[in-house]
Amino acid sequence: QVQLAESGGGLVHAGESLRLSCVATGNLFSLYSMGWYRQPPGKQRELVAAITSGSATNYYDDRVKGRFTISRDMAKNTIFLQMNSLQPEDTAVYYCKHTLLGGLDYWGQGTQVSVSS
């Protein structure tokens, strides 16, 4: 079992920044990848950024490239999402997901990010 806890969401104005954190606990021995998803109001959940456990290769959705940065602190079992130049269209509930070898997914409870214009 893996438990994930996100934090760092909030209400900001357009152009401002937020940093999300996701702390993982439990059995992380077979961790394969970690990612941030978001679900805007009335829309489906979408992948924002991801990083694999064994490499430094990161993935970003085109809409956040150059503004968001995913990073990790493996010693603290924590991943981060630095979000700069936030825009109203970034408003969503942001979720952390960890995927284990074999494809088993674990999700956090989500953290709300709201950006006013």
C-alpha positions in Angstrom: 0.0 0.0 0.0 1.0 3.6 -0.7 -0.5 6.7 0.8 -0.1 10.1 -0.8 -0.8 13.5 0.7 -0.8 16.7 -1.3 -0.5 20.2 0.0 0.3 23.7 -1.2 -2.9 24.6 -3.1 -4.6 27.9 -2.6 -6.1 31.0 -4.2 -3.8 33.3 -6.2 -4.0 36.0 -8.8 -2.9 35.5 -12.4 0.8 35.7 -12.8 1.6 34.4 -9.3 3.2 31.1 -8.2 2.4 28.1 -6.1 4.4 25.1 -5.1 2.6 21.8 -4.6 4.0 19.0 -2.5 3.1 15.3 -2.4 4.5 13.1 0.4 4.4 9.4 -0.1 4.4 6.7 2.6 4.2 3.0 2.5 5.8 0.4 0.3 7.7 2.4 -2.4 10.1 -0.3 -3.2 8.7 -0.9 -6.7 7.9 2.7 -7.5 8.0 3.3 -11.3 6.7 6.8 -11.9 5.2 9.8 -10.2 3.0 12.4 -11.7 0.7 15.4 -11.2 -2.8 15.5 -12.7 -5.5 18.1 -12.6 -9.2 18.2 -13.0 -10.7 21.5 -14.0 -14.4 22.2 -13.0 -16.7 20.1 -15.2 -13.8 18.5 -17.1 -11.9 15.2 -17.0 -8.7 14.6 -15.1 -5.6 15.3 -17.2 -1.9 14.7 -16.9 0.1 17.8 -16.2 3.6 16.5 -15.5 5.4 13.2 -14.7 8.7 11.8 -13.8 10.0 8.3 -13.8 11.7 6.9 -10.7 14.8 5.6 -12.6 15.6 8.5 -14.8 15.7 12.3 -15.0 13.3 12.4 -17.9 10.3 14.6 -17.2 7.0 14.9 -19.2 5.0 18.1 -19.4 1.7 18.9 -21.0 2.2 21.5 -23.7 0.0 24.0 -21.9 2.3 24.1 -18.9 5.7 23.8 -20.5 8.0 26.6 -19.5 5.8 27.5 -16.5 5.6 24.3 -14.4 8.4 22.2 -13.1 8.2 18.8 -11.5 10.9 17.7 -9.2 11.6 15.1 -6.5 13.3 14.6 -3.2 13.7 10.8 -3.0 15.2 11.0 0.5 11.9 12.5 1.7 9.7 10.5 -0.7 8.3 13.8 -1.9 7.6 15.2 -5.3 6.9 18.8 -6.1 5.2 20.9 -8.7 6.4 24.4 -9.0 3.8 26.4 -10.9 4.8 29.9 -12.1 2.9 32.4 -14.2 -0.4 30.8 -13.2 -3.5 31.6 -15.3 -7.2 31.3 -14.6 -7.3 28.2 -16.9 -4.9 26.5 -14.4 -7.8 26.4 -11.9 -8.4 22.8 -10.9 -8.1 20.2 -8.3 -4.5 18.9 -8.5 -3.8 15.2 -7.7 -0.6 13.3 -7.2 -0.3 9.8 -8.6 2.3 7.1 -8.0 2.5 4.1 -10.3 4.2 0.9 -9.2 5.9 -1.6 -11.5 3.1 -3.8 -12.8 0.8 -0.8 -13.3 -0.8 -0.4 -9.9 -1.8 3.3 -9.3 -2.2 5.2 -6.1 -3.8 8.7 -5.9 -3.8 11.4 -3.3 -6.9 13.2 -2.1 -6.2 16.3 -4.2 -5.5 20.0 -3.5 -7.5 22.9 -4.9 -5.7 25.5 -7.0 -7.7 28.6 -7.9 -6.4 31.4 -10.0 -8.3 34.7 -10.3 -7.9 37.1 -13.2 
